[in-house]
Amino acid sequence: MKKTALAISLGLACLTPLNTYATTYLSAKAMVDVNSGKLIKSPLISIDNGQITAVQSNKQPNLKDGDKHIQLPELTLLPGLMDMHVHLTSDPTVPRSERIGQSIPRKAIKAAHFAEKTLYAGFTTLRNLGAEGYSVIAVRDGINAGDIVGPRIWAAGPSLGVTGGHCDNNRLPPEMKYTAEGVADGPWAVRAKVRENIKYGANAIKFCATGGVFSKGTKVGIQQYSQDEMNAIVDEAHLRGLTVAAHAHGTSGIKAAIVAGVDSVEHVSFVDNEAIKLAKKHGTWFSMDIYNTEYTLAFGEQNGVAEENLNKERQVSKKQRDSFSRAVKAGVNMVFGTDAAIYPHGDNAKQFSRMIEFGMTPLQALQSATINSAKLLKADNQLGQIKNGFLADIIAVKGNPLENIAVLEDVQFVMKDGKVFK
């Protein structure tokens, strides 16, 4: 009996891990509290199963068997950065005439490549606002399944737009009878298109309220969808629990989108005082891509951007930056959105310095890409801070970004869901 009992005891011991709940500890020189703006020295972060379980300072971990201690004695920790406006399928170095010939599978492969590149740049969460063939939704699902490497993604399906508008494709001759897959006209048609996007996996909705810079034959400031159509898009998406982004450069389109109840307005180039007041009244977020104009005007011609589009960029660039400064001064809700794809993916953090140049404090710029973006996504109880109970999306840089925001352009360490990727 004693031998039998001993055998059972030893067998159970072999089956039971010494430390079932292994903990990862992360320590560093300092940590930025993006909520308060304080720099915390010698932080110690405890992480279990991808979630932060404790945030302490000036402590040493009590390591058990199986625990891991990652030490970054020269680096400063921050929450993983978030970009609320990217297009992972697009490559700015490939002329648009060539992109027309790319298949959906080819675009999905491009998106997977650029998703990984953006993660390594320190952006652990993205919102992809429009892609053909549900390609980025497939990439998102592949990331979630562990098949490929990339950030967590909120992915809109094809962007909704009017016939012949910015979200249609006007570069092909009429005999080809081509219409972009997001085109829908009229309140019930746009509702059906929102439902279709959701059917195929979209967890965000994007529509084009005005013309745009890079489309053919559209005027940047001219409103496209009517108020009734915008109301229908937003109502249908909100019924299903999705947030809505409106591409809007022109003043009337910005106002109509805000009145319709969109969660964010993208670009916001020609804004007036009434639009700013409306945004503050409705709590609308502005997502303003004020860096990419420099890349377009410097490299657009050699990348095959048509003169029509370069001229529109020249019209928009200064106006948009002026609008950004006014919106910041007025206290409008602001998130970090770059429109990456207009310039190279992975360079997202270059926008931070321009946000400071045109009116933000370093803390406001950081908050736009952390706690504010998390609020827009309605994920502010999980993302955007290094805090007990939050997901372990953490990056590290050399130096203090509150003193020199440019250090975010060279991220040294990237963790997502408690797993180290860089």
C-alpha positions as CSV (number, residue, x, y, z in Angstrom):
1,M,0.0,0.0,0.0
2,K,2.8,2.4,0.9
3,K,4.5,1.7,-2.5
4,T,1.2,2.3,-4.3
5,A,0.5,5.5,-2.5
6,L,4.1,6.7,-3.2
7,A,3.7,5.9,-6.9
8,I,0.4,7.8,-7.1
9,S,2.0,10.8,-5.3
10,L,4.9,10.9,-7.6
11,G,2.6,10.6,-10.6
12,L,0.5,13.5,-9.5
13,A,3.7,15.5,-8.9
14,C,4.8,14.9,-12.5
15,L,1.4,16.0,-13.8
16,T,1.3,19.2,-11.8
17,P,3.5,22.1,-13.0
18,L,5.7,23.7,-10.4
19,N,4.3,27.1,-11.3
20,T,0.9,26.9,-13.1
21,Y,0.6,30.7,-13.3
22,A,4.1,31.9,-14.5
23,T,4.5,35.6,-14.3
24,T,6.5,38.0,-16.5
25,Y,8.1,40.9,-14.8
26,L,9.1,44.0,-16.8
27,S,11.4,46.6,-15.3
28,A,13.0,49.7,-16.8
29,K,14.6,53.0,-16.1
30,A,11.3,54.9,-16.2
31,M,7.7,54.8,-17.3
32,V,5.4,57.5,-18.6
33,D,2.0,57.7,-17.0
34,V,0.1,59.0,-20.0
35,N,-3.0,59.9,-17.8
36,S,-1.2,62.2,-15.4
37,G,1.9,63.1,-17.4
38,K,4.2,62.0,-14.6
39,L,7.5,60.1,-15.2
40,I,7.7,57.2,-12.8
41,K,11.2,56.0,-12.1
42,S,12.2,52.3,-11.7
43,P,8.8,50.8,-12.6
44,L,8.1,47.1,-12.2
45,I,5.2,45.7,-14.2
46,S,3.7,42.3,-13.4
47,I,2.1,40.4,-16.3
48,D,0.0,37.2,-16.2
49,N,-1.6,35.7,-19.3
50,G,-1.1,38.8,-21.4
51,Q,-2.7,41.1,-18.7
52,I,-1.1,43.6,-16.4
53,T,-1.6,42.5,-12.8
54,A,0.5,45.1,-10.9
55,V,2.4,48.3,-11.5
56,Q,4.9,49.2,-8.8
57,S,8.1,51.3,-8.6
58,N,11.4,50.7,-6.8
59,K,10.6,47.0,-6.3
60,Q,12.4,43.8,-7.1
61,P,10.4,40.8,-8.4
62,N,10.0,37.8,-6.2
63,L,10.7,35.2,-8.9
64,K,9.2,31.7,-8.7
65,D,10.1,28.8,-10.9
66,G,9.0,29.5,-14.5
67,D,8.8,33.3,-13.9
68,K,10.6,35.7,-16.3
69,H,12.2,39.0,-15.6
70,I,12.7,41.4,-18.6
71,Q,15.1,44.2,-17.6
72,L,15.4,47.4,-19.7
73,P,17.6,49.5,-17.4
74,E,18.3,52.3,-20.1
75,L,14.8,52.6,-21.5
76,T,11.5,54.3,-20.8
77,L,8.2,52.4,-20.9
78,L,4.9,53.6,-22.5
79,P,1.7,52.0,-23.6
80,G,1.6,50.6,-27.1
81,L,0.9,53.4,-29.6
82,M,-2.4,53.5,-31.6
83,D,-3.0,54.9,-35.1
84,M,-6.6,55.5,-35.9
85,H,-6.3,55.9,-39.7
86,V,-4.2,53.6,-41.9
87,H,-4.6,51.7,-45.1
88,L,-2.4,48.6,-44.9
89,T,-3.1,47.4,-48.4
90,S,-1.6,50.5,-50.1
91,D,2.1,51.2,-50.8
92,P,2.9,54.9,-51.6
93,T,5.9,53.9,-53.7
94,V,3.7,52.0,-56.2
95,P,1.9,54.3,-58.7
96,R,-1.9,54.1,-58.5
97,S,-2.1,53.0,-62.1
98,E,-0.2,49.9,-61.1
99,R,-2.3,49.3,-58.0
100,I,-5.4,48.9,-60.2
101,G,-3.8,45.7,-61.5
102,Q,-3.2,44.2,-58.1
103,S,-5.4,41.3,-57.0
104,I,-7.1,41.1,-53.6
105,P,-4.8,38.2,-52.5
106,R,-1.8,40.4,-53.4
107,K,-3.1,43.3,-51.5
108,A,-3.7,41.0,-48.5
109,I,-0.1,40.0,-48.5
110,K,1.0,43.6,-48.7
111,A,-1.2,44.3,-45.7
112,A,0.3,41.5,-43.7
113,H,3.8,42.8,-44.5
114,F,2.9,46.4,-43.5
115,A,1.0,45.3,-40.4
116,E,4.2,43.6,-39.1
117,K,6.3,46.6,-40.0
118,T,3.9,48.9,-38.1
119,L,3.9,46.7,-35.0
120,Y,7.7,46.8,-34.9
121,A,7.5,50.6,-35.1
122,G,5.6,50.5,-31.7
123,F,2.0,50.7,-32.9
124,T,0.2,47.8,-31.2
125,T,-3.3,48.9,-32.3
126,L,-4.5,50.2,-35.7
127,R,-7.8,51.2,-37.3
128,N,-7.8,50.4,-41.0
129,L,-10.2,52.7,-42.7
130,G,-11.0,51.0,-46.0
131,A,-9.6,48.2,-48.1
132,E,-10.8,46.2,-51.0
133,G,-12.2,42.7,-50.9
134,Y,-12.2,42.5,-47.0
135,S,-8.5,41.9,-47.3
136,V,-7.5,43.6,-44.1
137,I,-10.3,41.8,-42.2
138,A,-8.6,38.5,-43.3
139,V,-5.2,39.9,-42.1
140,R,-6.8,40.9,-38.8
141,D,-8.2,37.4,-38.3
142,G,-4.9,35.9,-39.2
143,I,-3.1,38.0,-36.6
144,N,-5.7,37.1,-34.0
145,A,-5.3,33.4,-34.8
146,G,-1.5,33.6,-34.5
147,D,-0.9,32.8,-38.2
148,I,0.9,36.1,-38.8
149,V,2.4,38.9,-36.8
150,G,0.8,42.3,-36.4
151,P,-1.1,44.8,-34.2
152,R,-4.6,44.4,-33.0
153,I,-6.8,45.8,-35.8
154,W,-10.2,47.5,-36.0
155,A,-11.0,47.0,-39.7
156,A,-13.6,48.7,-41.9
157,G,-14.5,46.8,-45.0
158,P,-14.8,48.7,-48.3
159,S,-15.3,52.4,-47.6
160,L,-18.9,53.6,-48.4
161,G,-19.2,56.3,-51.0
162,V,-21.4,57.9,-53.7
163,T,-21.3,56.9,-57.3
164,G,-18.4,58.8,-58.9
165,G,-17.2,60.1,-55.5
166,H,-14.0,59.8,-53.5
167,C,-14.6,56.2,-52.5
168,D,-15.5,55.1,-56.0
169,N,-12.9,54.3,-58.6
170,N,-13.0,56.9,-61.4
171,R,-9.8,55.9,-63.2
172,L,-11.3,53.4,-65.6
173,P,-13.2,54.0,-68.8
174,P,-17.0,53.7,-68.8
175,E,-17.0,50.6,-71.1
176,M,-15.5,48.7,-68.2
177,K,-18.6,49.4,-66.1
178,Y,-16.6,49.3,-62.9
179,T,-18.0,50.5,-59.6
180,A,-16.1,50.3,-56.3
181,E,-17.6,47.7,-53.9
182,G,-18.4,50.3,-51.2
183,V,-20.6,52.5,-53.5
184,A,-24.2,52.9,-52.4
185,D,-26.6,55.7,-53.1
186,G,-29.7,56.5,-51.0
187,P,-30.6,55.9,-47.3
188,W,-31.7,52.3,-47.7
189,A,-28.8,51.4,-50.0
190,V,-26.2,52.7,-47.5
191,R,-27.9,50.8,-44.7
192,A,-27.6,47.6,-46.8
193,K,-23.9,48.3,-47.5
194,V,-23.2,48.8,-43.8
195,R,-25.0,45.4,-43.1
196,E,-22.9,43.8,-45.9
197,N,-19.7,45.1,-44.4
198,I,-20.7,43.8,-41.0
199,K,-21.7,40.4,-42.5
200,Y,-18.1,39.9,-43.8
201,G,-16.4,40.9,-40.5
202,A,-16.0,44.7,-40.4
203,N,-15.7,46.0,-36.8
204,A,-15.7,49.6,-37.9
205,I,-17.4,51.6,-40.6
206,K,-16.0,54.3,-42.8
207,F,-17.7,56.5,-45.4
208,C,-16.7,59.4,-47.6
209,A,-18.6,62.6,-46.8
210,T,-16.6,64.8,-49.2
211,G,-14.3,64.6,-52.1
212,G,-10.6,63.8,-51.5
213,V,-7.1,64.5,-52.5
214,F,-6.1,61.3,-54.2
215,S,-9.3,60.5,-56.2
216,K,-9.8,61.5,-59.8
217,G,-12.4,64.1,-60.6
218,T,-13.6,65.0,-57.1
219,K,-13.3,68.4,-55.4
220,V,-11.8,68.1,-52.0
221,G,-14.2,70.5,-50.2
222,I,-17.5,69.4,-51.8
223,Q,-20.0,67.4,-49.8
224,Q,-20.9,64.0,-51.4
225,Y,-23.4,62.2,-49.2
226,S,-26.6,64.0,-48.2
227,Q,-27.6,64.4,-44.6
228,D,-30.2,61.7,-44.8
229,E,-27.7,59.2,-46.2
230,M,-25.1,60.0,-43.5
231,N,-27.8,59.7,-40.8
232,A,-28.7,56.3,-42.1
233,I,-25.1,55.1,-42.2
234,V,-24.4,56.1,-38.6
235,D,-27.7,54.9,-37.3
236,E,-27.3,51.4,-38.9
237,A,-23.7,51.1,-37.7
238,H,-24.5,52.2,-34.1
239,L,-27.4,49.8,-34.0
240,R,-24.8,47.0,-34.4
241,G,-22.4,48.5,-31.9
242,L,-19.8,49.7,-34.4
243,T,-18.0,53.1,-34.5
244,V,-18.1,55.2,-37.6
245,A,-15.4,57.3,-39.3
246,A,-16.2,60.0,-41.9
247,H,-13.7,61.1,-44.4
248,A,-14.4,64.9,-44.7
249,H,-12.2,67.7,-45.9
250,G,-14.9,70.2,-46.7
251,T,-16.8,72.4,-44.2
252,S,-20.3,71.4,-45.0
253,G,-19.4,67.7,-45.1
254,I,-17.7,67.9,-41.7
255,K,-20.7,69.5,-40.1
256,A,-23.2,67.1,-41.7
257,A,-21.1,64.1,-40.5
258,I,-21.0,65.5,-36.9
259,V,-24.7,66.1,-36.9
260,A,-25.3,62.6,-38.2
261,G,-23.4,61.4,-35.0
262,V,-20.2,60.0,-36.4
263,D,-17.6,59.0,-33.8
264,S,-14.7,60.6,-35.7
265,V,-14.1,62.9,-38.6
266,E,-11.0,62.2,-40.7
267,H,-8.7,64.9,-42.2
268,V,-10.9,67.9,-41.2
269,S,-9.1,70.3,-43.6
270,F,-11.5,73.2,-44.0
271,V,-13.1,73.7,-40.6
272,D,-14.9,76.8,-39.3
273,N,-16.0,78.0,-35.8
274,E,-19.4,76.4,-36.2
275,A,-17.9,73.0,-37.0
276,I,-15.6,73.2,-34.0
277,K,-18.5,74.1,-31.7
278,L,-20.5,71.2,-33.1
279,A,-17.7,68.8,-32.5
280,K,-17.4,69.9,-28.9
281,K,-21.1,69.7,-28.4
282,H,-21.4,66.2,-29.8
283,G,-18.1,64.9,-28.4
284,T,-16.8,64.1,-31.9
285,W,-13.2,63.0,-32.3
286,F,-11.0,64.7,-34.9
287,S,-8.4,62.6,-36.6
288,M,-6.1,64.9,-38.6
289,D,-3.2,63.6,-40.7
290,I,-0.9,66.6,-40.7
291,Y,2.4,64.9,-41.5
292,N,1.8,63.1,-44.8
293,T,1.6,66.3,-46.9
294,E,5.3,66.6,-46.6
295,Y,5.9,63.2,-48.0
296,T,3.4,63.7,-50.9
297,L,4.9,67.0,-52.0
298,A,8.5,65.8,-51.7
299,F,8.1,62.3,-53.3
300,G,4.7,62.3,-54.9
301,E,5.8,63.1,-58.4
302,Q,8.5,60.4,-58.5
303,N,6.0,57.9,-57.0
304,G,3.6,58.6,-59.9
305,V,1.1,60.8,-58.2
306,A,-0.9,62.7,-60.9
307,E,-0.6,66.5,-61.1
308,E,-4.3,66.8,-60.3
309,N,-3.7,65.1,-56.9
310,L,-0.6,67.1,-56.2
311,N,-2.5,70.3,-56.8
312,K,-5.2,69.3,-54.4
313,E,-2.6,68.4,-51.8
314,R,-1.1,71.9,-52.1
315,Q,-4.6,73.4,-51.6
316,V,-5.2,71.3,-48.5
317,S,-1.9,71.2,-46.6
318,K,-1.7,74.6,-45.0
319,K,-5.4,74.9,-44.4
320,Q,-5.5,71.5,-42.6
321,R,-2.6,72.5,-40.3
322,D,-4.3,75.8,-39.5
323,S,-7.5,73.8,-38.7
324,F,-5.5,71.5,-36.5
325,S,-4.1,74.4,-34.5
326,R,-7.6,75.9,-34.0
327,A,-9.2,72.6,-33.0
328,V,-6.4,72.0,-30.4
329,K,-6.8,75.5,-29.0
330,A,-10.5,75.1,-28.8
331,G,-10.2,71.8,-26.9
332,V,-11.8,69.5,-29.5
333,N,-11.3,65.7,-28.8
334,M,-8.3,64.6,-30.8
335,V,-6.9,61.2,-31.8
336,F,-3.8,60.2,-33.6
337,G,-4.5,59.3,-37.3
338,T,-1.8,59.4,-40.0
339,D,-3.4,58.0,-43.2
340,A,-0.3,55.8,-43.4
341,A,-0.2,54.5,-47.0
342,I,0.0,58.1,-48.3
343,Y,3.6,57.9,-46.8
344,P,5.5,54.7,-45.9
345,H,4.1,52.4,-43.2
346,G,6.3,52.2,-40.1
347,D,7.0,56.0,-40.2
348,N,3.7,56.7,-38.3
349,A,5.5,58.3,-35.3
350,K,6.9,61.1,-37.4
351,Q,3.6,62.8,-37.1
352,F,4.1,63.4,-33.3
353,S,6.6,66.3,-33.8
354,R,4.2,68.0,-36.2
355,M,1.4,67.8,-33.7
356,I,3.6,69.6,-31.2
357,E,4.7,72.1,-33.8
358,F,1.1,73.0,-34.6
359,G,-0.2,73.4,-31.1
360,M,-0.2,70.3,-28.9
361,T,1.9,69.7,-25.8
362,P,4.0,66.5,-25.8
363,L,1.5,65.0,-23.3
364,Q,-1.5,65.8,-25.5
365,A,0.2,64.2,-28.5
366,L,1.0,61.1,-26.5
367,Q,-2.6,61.0,-25.2
368,S,-4.0,61.2,-28.7
369,A,-2.2,57.9,-29.5
370,T,-3.0,56.2,-26.3
371,I,-5.9,57.0,-23.9
372,N,-7.8,59.1,-26.5
373,S,-7.7,56.5,-29.2
374,A,-8.7,53.8,-26.7
375,K,-11.8,56.0,-25.8
376,L,-12.7,56.3,-29.5
377,L,-12.6,52.5,-29.9
378,K,-14.6,52.1,-26.7
379,A,-11.7,50.0,-25.4
380,D,-10.4,52.4,-22.7
381,N,-10.9,49.8,-20.0
382,Q,-8.3,47.5,-21.7
383,L,-6.0,49.6,-23.9
384,G,-4.1,52.9,-23.8
385,Q,-2.5,52.8,-20.3
386,I,0.0,50.7,-18.4
387,K,-2.4,49.9,-15.6
388,N,-3.6,47.0,-13.5
389,G,-6.2,45.0,-15.4
390,F,-5.2,46.4,-18.8
391,L,-3.7,44.3,-21.7
392,A,0.0,44.2,-21.7
393,D,0.7,46.3,-24.8
394,I,3.9,48.1,-23.9
395,I,6.8,49.7,-25.8
396,A,10.1,51.2,-24.7
397,V,12.3,54.0,-26.0
398,K,15.6,55.7,-25.2
399,G,14.9,59.0,-23.4
400,N,11.9,60.8,-22.2
401,P,9.2,61.5,-24.9
402,L,7.8,64.3,-22.8
403,E,11.0,66.1,-23.3
404,N,11.8,64.9,-26.8
405,I,8.9,63.4,-28.7
406,A,11.2,62.3,-31.6
407,V,12.4,59.3,-29.5
408,L,9.1,57.6,-30.5
409,E,10.5,57.4,-34.0
410,D,13.0,54.8,-32.8
411,V,11.2,52.2,-30.6
412,Q,13.5,49.7,-29.0
413,F,11.1,47.2,-27.4
414,V,7.6,46.1,-28.4
415,M,5.3,43.9,-26.4
416,K,1.7,43.0,-27.3
417,D,-0.6,40.9,-25.2
418,G,2.4,40.2,-22.9
419,K,4.4,38.7,-25.8
420,V,7.7,40.3,-26.8
421,F,8.0,41.0,-30.6
422,K,11.0,43.3,-30.6
